[in-house]
Amino acid sequence: DIGDIIRGKDLFLGHKQRKIQLEERLKTMFENIQENNYSTLKALSIDAVREYWWALNRDQVWNAITCKAPDNAKYFRGTCGGDARKPSLTQNNCRCKGDQVPTYFDYVPQYLR
């Protein structure tokens, strides 16, 4: 998942060298973000900067992924509430009511999803 990749928690099972390259690029990107926002982010570790960036930008990432999705696109499972017995399906290109980002998976470990 993108959130796990950004936050450095992805269980990447692919090519080891590509994972190393991706992590190096992400580290460089977040070091640049930290330098460009030094007064706000100077006390944070790079891992904390990654978490901070994701918390601030996940709605924009979600919008970028879904805004041009076809009308018949469906999120892979029910979300956005429903009742206690069954969840409702997302409508409007996988978005929840009011364009809320479905974040209920953000902090569930990847191996449990």
C-alpha positions in Angstrom: 0.0 0.0 0.0 1.2 3.5 -0.7 0.8 4.6 2.9 3.1 1.7 4.0 5.6 2.6 1.3 5.7 6.3 2.3 6.0 5.5 6.0 8.7 2.8 5.4 6.5 -0.1 6.6 5.9 -1.9 3.4 6.4 -5.7 3.4 8.1 -5.5 -0.1 8.6 -9.1 -1.2 10.0 -8.3 -4.6 13.5 -7.6 -6.0 15.8 -6.8 -3.0 17.9 -4.3 -5.0 14.7 -2.3 -6.1 13.6 -2.1 -2.5 17.0 -0.7 -1.5 16.9 1.9 -4.4 13.3 2.9 -3.5 14.3 3.4 0.2 17.3 5.4 -0.8 15.1 7.7 -3.0 12.5 8.0 -0.3 15.1 8.9 2.3 16.5 11.6 0.1 13.1 13.0 -0.7 12.1 13.2 3.0 15.5 14.7 3.9 14.8 17.4 1.3 11.3 17.9 2.8 12.9 18.2 6.3 15.5 20.7 5.0 12.8 22.8 3.2 10.7 22.9 6.4 13.5 23.0 8.9 11.8 25.3 11.5 8.9 22.8 11.7 10.6 19.5 11.2 14.1 20.0 12.6 13.5 17.9 15.8 12.0 15.0 13.9 13.7 11.8 12.7 13.3 10.9 9.0 10.9 8.2 10.0 8.8 10.8 12.0 9.0 13.2 9.0 7.6 10.3 6.8 4.7 9.8 9.2 4.1 13.5 9.5 4.0 13.9 5.7 1.6 11.0 5.2 -0.8 12.3 7.9 -0.8 15.7 6.1 -1.1 14.4 2.6 -2.9 11.1 2.5 -6.1 12.8 1.4 -4.4 14.4 -1.5 -2.7 11.0 -2.5 -6.1 9.3 -2.3 -7.7 12.0 -4.4 -5.0 11.7 -7.0 -5.5 8.0 -7.2 -9.3 8.1 -7.4 -10.3 11.3 -9.1 -9.9 9.9 -12.6 -11.1 6.5 -11.8 -13.9 5.2 -14.1 -17.5 5.5 -12.9 -17.7 1.8 -12.5 -14.6 1.6 -10.2 -15.2 0.0 -6.8 -13.0 -0.1 -3.8 -12.1 -3.6 -3.0 -14.3 -3.9 0.1 -17.2 -2.2 1.8 -16.2 1.0 3.7 -17.6 4.2 5.1 -19.8 2.9 7.9 -23.0 1.1 7.1 -24.5 -0.6 10.1 -23.0 -3.0 12.6 -23.9 -6.0 10.5 -22.6 -5.0 7.1 -20.6 -2.1 5.7 -21.8 0.1 2.9 -20.0 0.2 -0.4 -18.2 3.4 -1.4 -19.7 5.4 -4.2 -18.4 8.2 -6.4 -15.1 6.7 -7.5 -14.4 5.0 -4.3 -14.7 8.0 -2.0 -16.6 8.1 1.2 -19.2 10.8 2.0 -17.7 14.2 1.8 -14.6 12.9 0.1 -13.3 11.4 3.3 -10.3 9.2 2.9 -10.9 5.6 4.1 -8.1 5.4 6.6 -9.2 2.4 8.7 -6.3 0.4 7.2 -3.6 3.0 7.7 -2.3 1.6 11.0 -3.3 -2.0 10.7 -0.1 -4.1 10.1 0.1 -5.1 6.4 0.3 -8.8 7.2 -3.1 -8.6 9.0 -5.0 -7.1 6.1 
